Structures are given as structure tokens and as C-alpha cells.
Amino acid sequence: MQPGTHSIRRVTSWQLIGAQLRHFRKLAGLTQAALATQLGVGEDTIASIEQGRRALQLDLAVQLDELLDTKGALKVAVERVPKKERYQALVKDFVQYEQGAVSLFSYQSQLTRGSSRLRPTRGWSSPATTRHSKRRRSRSG
């Protein structure tokens, strides 16, 4: 590897907490789906937390500690996350939510009322239609 071409991957607090959660879940013999069902959350929520893509909220950490019998380890970990990282996770979640909303809005603005098909605007004609209509006019004239 050439100097200056390697990248240093920084591990965040949320990734460490996620790794702890995965470890505790496996020790309890639970799948992500089973844990999610017991907590009343989606399986994707558990997966995102374990991967460090979603911040573990304090109230959920308390529930997980009780369910997995971790003696408060997850609660303490969440409380000790530096403030800077807390805001980064919140902003990241918000940006992803907004990106989804913007893409949905831009798609909806292209639809006509009452129809899911896109329709051309008034005065528009396809190149094929224009070419055929010119031929017809030249033959008749």
C-alpha cells in the first residue's frame, strides 16, 4: 500500500455499543427477530443498532438491560457516549429521513392527479410521431 492511500476507519461509540448488544443477545440465545418481538420494535431497528447505524436510545437500553440481564451495561454505555457523537447520530438519522421524503416528493410531483402513469405535457410529441406526421403531409401535398 502506498503512503497516504490507506484510510483510517474510526470506530464510533455507537458501533461499540452495537457490538455489545449483539454479544449480549447471542449469549441470551435470541435472534434479532425474537429480540425485536419481545421489545415491540422492528427487526431492522435491532440490526441497525447492532451495526452502529442507529443510536441506542436510553429507554430502549434500559429495557434491553432488563431483558438480557446485562446489569445496566447498555444504559451506562449510552449515558457515556460523548455529546458530539450523540448529535452526529441524530443528524445522520434526520438526513436519511429527509432524503427519503425529498425523493418521495420529487416522484409525487411528476404524477398527474388520479393516475400513476406519467403523461406528457401539452404540445409535446414524440420524435416518432413527428417524423410520421411529416411523411403524411409530404405525400398528401
TORVO-678967 format. One record per residue (C-alpha): x, y, z; residue number from 0. Coordinates in pm, whole numbers, plus 32768, in hexadecimal, padded with zeros to 4 digits. Layout:
// TORVO-678967
   east   north     up     k
      X       Y      Z   NUM
...
***
This chain:
// TORVO-678967
   east   north     up     k
   8000    8000   8000     0
   8088    8155   7FA3     1
   80B4    8261   80AB     2
   7F86    8342   80CB     3
   7E98    8252   801A     4
   7E21    818E   8149     5
   7CF9    820A   8208     6
   7CCD    81F5   837D     7
   7B76    8179   83DB     8
   7B02    8217   851B     9
   7A29    8141   85FB    10
   790F    8205   869A    11
   7876    81D5   87F1    12
   7736    815F   8748    13
   77F3    804B   8693    14
   7889    7FD6   87DD    15
   7736    7FDD   8889    16
   76A4    7F1F   8762    17
   77B3    7E16   8782    18
   7763    7DF7   88F5    19
   75F1    7DD1   88AB    20
   7639    7CC2   87A7    21
   7714    7C0B   88A4    22
   760F    7C1D   89BB    23
   74F8    7BB3   88CB    24
   75BA    7A83   8856    25
   760F    7A23   89BD    26
   749B    7A29   8A07    27
   7461    7942   88DD    28
   7380    7A39   8825    29
   736B    7A94   86B9    30
   733F    7BFD   864C    31
   71D8    7BAB   85F0    32
   718C    7B0B   8742    33
   7226    7C2D   8801    34
   7169    7D2A   872C    35
   7021    7C75   876D    36
   7059    7C74   88E5    37
   70A8    7DE9   88E2    38
   6F92    7E47   87F3    39
   707C    7EE0   86F0    40
   70D5    7E81   858C    41
   71E6    7D88   853E    42
   728D    7E95   8469    43
   72A8    7F70   85A0    44
   7370    7E64   8656    45
   7449    7E27   8524    46
   748F    7F9C   84F9    47
   74ED    7FC5   8666    48
   75D2    7E95   865C    49
   7680    7F1F   8526    50
   76AC    8074   85C7    51
   75D5    8121   84C0    52
   74C9    8183   85BB    53
   74FD    8211   8715    54
   747A    8141   8836    55
   7384    8217   88F8    56
   73A2    8218   8A72    57
   7244    818E   8AB2    58
   7282    806C   89C3    59
   73D7    802E   8A64    60
   732B    8009   8BB7    61
   722F    7F11   8B23    62
   734A    7E4D   8A7F    63
   740F    7E41   8BC4    64
   72E3    7DAD   8C78    65
   728B    7CB8   8B63    66
   73F1    7C42   8B25    67
   7458    7C57   8C96    68
   7588    7D31   8C4A    69
   7583    7DDD   8DA0    70
   7569    7F3A   8D09    71
   7691    7F1F   8C19    72
   75D6    7FAD   8AED    73
   753B    80CA   8BB6    74
   7691    8134   8C36    75
   7727    811B   8AD8    76
   7616    81FA   8A43    77
   763A    82F8   8B5D    78
   77B2    830A   8B20    79
   77A1    8350   89A7    80
   7849    84A1   8968    81
   7752    85B8   8916    82
   77FC    85F3   87C8    83
   77AC    848F   8759    84
   7646    84A3   87D8    85
   75FC    85C9   86F4    86
   76AB    8528   85CB    87
   75CB    83F7   85E4    88
   7494    84CE   8607    89
   74F2    85A1   84D8    90
   7546    846D   840A    91
   73EF    83D4   8456    92
   7345    851F   8401    93
   7402    8543   82B7    94
   73A4    83E1   824D    95
   7238    8426   82A4    96
   723B    856C   81E0    97
   72E1    84CA   80B1    98
   71C7    83CC   80A7    99
   70C3    84DF   80C3   100
   7164    85AF   7FAF   101
   7179    8488   7EC0   102
   700F    8430   7F09   103
   6FA5    859B   7ED3   104
   7061    85B7   7D88   105
   6FBF    8475   7D0E   106
   6E61    84E6   7D77   107
   6E87    8635   7CC9   108
   6EB5    857E   7B7D   109
   6D6E    84C2   7B9B   110
   6C29    8549   7B14   111
   6AF8    8557   7BF3   112
   6A41    840C   7C08   113
   6B40    834E   7B3B   114
   6C7F    8295   7B81   115
   6CFD    82BC   7A1B   116
   6DCB    83E0   79A5   117
   6D28    84A8   7890   118
   6DD2    858F   779B   119
   6D8E    8702   77B8   120
   6CAE    87B9   76C0   121
   6D51    87F6   756D   122
   6E49    86DA   7596   123
   6E6E    85D3   748D   124
   6F61    84B8   7473   125
   706A    84C2   7361   126
   6FC8    838F   72C0   127
   6E72    843A   72AD   128
   6F0A    8576   721A   129
   6FCA    84B1   7111   130
   6E92    83F0   70A2   131
   6DB6    8522   7094   132
   6EB6    85D7   6FB5   133
   6EB2    84B0   6EC3   134
   6D37    84B4   6EB3   135
   6D33    8628   6E69   136
   6E3B    8609   6D58   137
   6D7E    84EA   6CA9   138
   6C31    859F   6CAD   139
   6CBC    86EE   6C32   140
***
